[in-house]
Amino acid sequence: MRTDLFRRGAIHLLCLLTTSCGSKGSGTVEVGATSARSSETTLPAGSALAFGDSSAVVAHFPSFEVAVPADWSVRGNVGKVYEGDGMFLLAGPLDGASDAASVETSLAEELELFFNTEYYRSQVRFESEKEYEDGAMHRLSGTLHNDRNGDTLRFAGCFRSAPGLYCFYFWSDSSRDRDGERFMETTYESIRIL
C-alpha cells in the first residue's frame, strides 16, 4: 500500500511540475472561511484514500506528508488541528520525544495551545489501552482524562522519533471507536517520510 501511495504521489508531483496537467496552482485546496490550506494538495484521481464520506488531501509538514480529511477545518502553523465529523486530529513535527510519556506531554501542550480554555496541560491524563511498535513508528490508543472539566476523550494515534512526527485522532463518543481507529489507519498508511 505504501509503495502504491508513493508511486501515485510521485506521479502527482510530476504532473504538477509539468504544464500539460494544468496550471501550477491546480493542486491547492481551500476550505471554508476558517483558513486557507495552501500547504495541502489533493490526492491523484482514483486514490482509494477516504475518511468516511470525506475524501483526503495531503498535508505537508517539514519532515513528512500525511493524508487528512479534505473537508475538515484546519488551524495552526507548525503543529495543526483538523476538526470535523465529531472528531479532531492533532498532527505535526515532534522534537525530542522518544517514548509514550514524552509524546503525551507534547500532546497535552498542543491541546492547551489549540483549546486553551478547555485543556490545561497539567490537568490532562492519558490512559493507554494499546501500545505497540511498528518498525520505527509507535502506536497508541486509549482514553484521555481532562481533569479541568471531567470530560474524557478516546484517542488513537502514532508517533515517530526520527524524524519526529505525531498524528493523533480524538473523539468523545465511545461508540465511534471503530471510526476513530479506521481514520487513524487511513492516516497511518498514508504517512510518507521526506
N, C-alpha and C positions, 0 to 999 in steps of 0.2 A: 504494500500500500504506500509506504513512504517513497519507494522508487517511482511509482506511478505519479504521485503528487509532485515529486521533484521534477520529473520529466514534463508534466503539464506546466509547472511553474517556469521551467526553462523555456518552453515553447511560448508561453505567455510573455515572458520578458523579451524574447527575441521579437515577438510580434509588436510589442510596444516600442521597441527600438527602431523598427523599420517603418517607413511611411506608407507601405502598402496596406497596413492594417487599420489605418485611421489616424486621427490627429494624436499628437503627443499626449494630450491630457485625457484621452478616452478611458483610461483605467481609473480615474478618480471618481470617488463616490461621495456625495454629500447627503446627509440625512437630517431632516428637520431643522429647526432653528437653534437647537441646542449647541451644535458645534459642527465645524467643517471637518471632514475625515480625510484630509488630503494625504495623510500618511498611510492610507489603506487603499488597496486596489481590488477590483473584482476578480473573482476566480475565472479561469478559462471556461468557455461554453462547454457544457457537458460534464462539468465537475460533479462528482457524486456527493460532495460535502454539503450537508444541510443541518440545521438546528431546528427540529420540529418542522413547523411551516415556514420558517425563515431560511433564506439562502445564506451563504457565507461570503465574507470578504477577508482578505489577508491584511492583518495588522502588522506593521513593520516596527521593530524595536532595534536598538543598536547592534545586538548580537544574535537576534533570532527573528523569525516571522512565524505567525500563527493565525489560523482561521478563527474568526469570531462571527457571531450573528450579524447579518448585514443591517437589519432594521432596528437594532438596539441603540439607544443614545450612548454617547461616549463623552468623558471629560478626563482631563489630566494631561500632563506633559510627558514626563518620563515613565512613571507608573500610570496606568489608566484604569478607570472603572467603566464597564459596559453594563447598561441596565435595560431590562426588558423581560417580558414573559414571566413576571413574578420571581425573577432571579437577578443576580448581578455577578459579574466576572471581574476579579482583580487580576491584572496581568502587567508584567514589566520586568526590567532587569533586576538582578539581585546581587548585592555586593556583600561579601564576607560571610554569608550564611552557608553553613556546611551540614547542618543537621536539622531535624524537625523542630527542635526548640528554638533555634535561631530564626528559622523561617516563620514560625508562629509569632515571634517578636516583631519581625518585619511586617507581617500581615496586620498585626494589631496597630502598628504605626500607620499603615496605609488606611485602615478603617477609620482611625481617628482623623487622618488628613481629609478623607473624602466625605465622611459623615460625622463631623466634629461635634454635633450636638447629640448624637445617638451613641457614639462609642468613645470611650476613653481607653487608651492602651493599657492602663493599669487595672482596668475593670473587665478585661476580656480574657476568657479562659478557653483553651482548646482541649477537647477530649477526643483523641484519635481512636477510631474503631478499627481501621485498616491502615497498615503502613507497610510498604514493601519497596524494594528497589527493582528497577527495570533497566539494567545497564547503568548508565550514568544518571538516569532520571530516577527521582524518588517520588513515590505516590502516597498520598494521604487522603483519608476521608473520615468523617465523624461529625461531631457537634461542637458548635461554638456557643459558649455561655456569655451573655452580656450582663454582668452584674450591675451595670448602671441602671437598667430598666427591667431586668428579669427576663428578657427575651432570649430565645435560643434560635440558632440558625443551623441548618445542615450544611455541610461543605464537602467538596471533592476537588482535588487538585493535584498538581505536580510541581516539582522544583528541581533545579539542577545547579550544581556549584560552579562548574567551569565549562562554558561561560555561564554566569549566573542568570537564572530566569525563574519566574514563578507564574502560574496560571491556576487560579482557584475560583470555582463557582460556589455561590452561597444562595440558599433559599430557605424560607421559613416553614413551608408546609411539608411535613414528613411524607405525605402521600406523593410528593413529587421527587422522591429519592431516585426512582428509576430514570426520570427525565434528567435530573442533575448528573447522574452517572453517565448517561448517554451523551449529554452535551460535553462532559469532560472527556469522554473517549474520542469524540469527534475532534475536539481541540487538541488533545494529546497526539492523535495520529497525524495532525497537520503541522506540528512543530518542525521547523527547519532551522538548523543552526547555521549562522552565516560565517 
